[in-house]
Amino acid sequence: MSAEARGSSSTVTTAARRARVATSGGFATQGFVYALLLTSLEQFKDRYGVDDGQITLVVLGVCALAAVGTLVADRVARGRAGSRGALASGLCVLVAAVAVVSAAPTFAVLALGFAVYGLGLGLVDAGTNMQAVSVQRVYGRSLLTGFYAAWSVGGIAGAVLVSVTAGRTPPEPVAYVLWSGILVASLAAVLVAAAGWRRDRSGEPASDASTDVAGRVPWGPVLLLGLGVVAYYVADTAVSTWSTIYLGDVLDATARIAPLGYAAYLATTLVSRVAGDPLVRRHGRAAVVRVAAVVGATGLVLVVVAPGTPVALLGFAVTGAGLGVVAPLCFSAAGALAPGHADAVVARLNIFNYVGAVLGGVLVGAIGSGSTLRAGFVVPVLLVVAVAVVAPRFGRRSADDGGDSAGGDSAGGVGASGVDTGADAGDSATSVGPVTASGGVVPTDEASR
């Protein structure tokens, strides 16, 4: 490699290291603000005198507007600002949303604040995943589950903060505890704007917004990955929304014990995400997804058949230990589908996030209302089993996973008909490889093709 190429690679590595920190900050902020608002819903009910039905409508509105925010992120990412601009803009929207929610004088204003939050949620969800795929591409090894671990840490911190301040800080006239979300999101926006990944650092031209993206994004494999995203978020939302009620109403757990189901799930989800990237580098993405889905389905089955609280708590813990890596590895695989349009693929895949959230929150509850929540938890079991079946289509070991891209084991994965293990693209930088005779650069994880 020439001295110029080595210098360029060194510059990219330094920029990528900073972008990794900024992206981790974006994920942690997303989890922190989400937990602040989710765990404050009971306080909002008391403050405005509303019932579960009205809160449910607000949550559904958040999901719908988050899908819109994802589409906006796709559009922003195709401009000069790239996914860095989409993420920074989304974090600014979160600042505005939390400010409105914290000081809303009426329920109507609160609903407006949550609507703004939904838009920012979609922008940040898509922006963080776009940035994560870009940084992972530059590093040349699996990083996605580590980014999601940052989300889990932020979520746990937000939930703990609301818990320890409950009854100690007055909710009127302003929910001051939410101001911590304003501060954290503001700092994260500045960090992302300053250090987020930019296309021009890789020497790649900005993508042309007029390009026929729709014609270049392979919807078949996006739908396949969408199954994984839906399955994860159905299970995740079902656990976060219904685990406490299931333990209390169905298994007669005490008010002190019932919340421990979700706590156990969050704790093991974090552990699985911390361990996920090393496992992917060692065994490959498809193998990790397959085992994770089997473990997650086993945990959900334990929940369904639990004769008492201890088995159910174990089931929720096992569920988190398995499913924690599924969503990040879906987005990791998405980055390889359409060279030149990875941001668009990530944005489209992110929409399945909210499909799963609605199904998990509404469908599981509806089935539970008609019969029992035991039956409701069967829905995520079936979806997670389906993910285990299609896991081989997530691609075998590749350089993206930190594995050896040479040899037969790198050949797994499919292009337009399945999930490729090739180059992340769009906002993603291309890893510098050997210079060809014609002066072009061969990406290092494409060298074996």
PyMOL commands that set and color helices and strands:
alter all, ss='L'
color gray80, all
select helices_A, chain A and resi 3-38+41-48+52-77+82-103+107-139+144-165+176-195+199-202+213-216+219-250+260-283+285-305+309-323+326-334+342-370+373-376+378-394+399-401+408-410+444-446
alter helices_A, ss='H'
color red, helices_A
deselect
rebuild
show_as cartoon
